């Protein structure tokens, strides 16, 4: 593991040269709840998701009116290496088929990760609602997935947990696929070489599943 995990500044990054990462302590500007509320306001809907990582909420930018997804993670032990890698690696990526990283903020109780909102939900839900995809529709989404993945690899980022639940759909008439959740990702230059198996067993190739028990569980 890199001796000193690096995290991005709160300013968004868009293409071009790789930015100079900043130390974790300087990763985000500490803001009071009042300042946070001046920038974003909640929407009157249920949470977008909740899990071990924290809670994702639908919020509105007061300045632009745009809807955004904000992931709130409790400050403390929950901000682990996976969260740090997610911030570093996601911020480096700017592609139509990857959920856009906007910024991150520190509130008194949470780390708030602000991201693009994909109103179409998970690709998994779309397939379940239809029962199955025809060849044309499957190819349409798969081409977008490959495009986003190729961009990640070109910039040295391996996602390491690609699955239907980590691919979202925007709300446009012609739906656009968006890769999300870079918590298990690693960068070829910043992070150590992967030594373990991560991801979701149902999406791992059979030859990988048979070897899981022989691989250490450390990331």
Buried (B, 14 or more C-beta within 10 A) or exposed (E): EBEEBBBBBBEBBEEEEEEEBBEBEEBBEEBEEEEBEEBBEEBEEEEBBEEEBBBBBBBBBEEEEEBBBBBBBEEEEBBBEBBBBBBBBBBBBBBEBBBBBBBBBBBEEBBBBBBBBBEBBBBBBBBEEEEEBEEEBEEBBEEBBEBBBEBBEEBBBBBBBBBBBBBBBBEEEEBBBBBBBBBBBBBEEBBEEEEEBBBEEEBBEEEEEEEEEEEEEEB
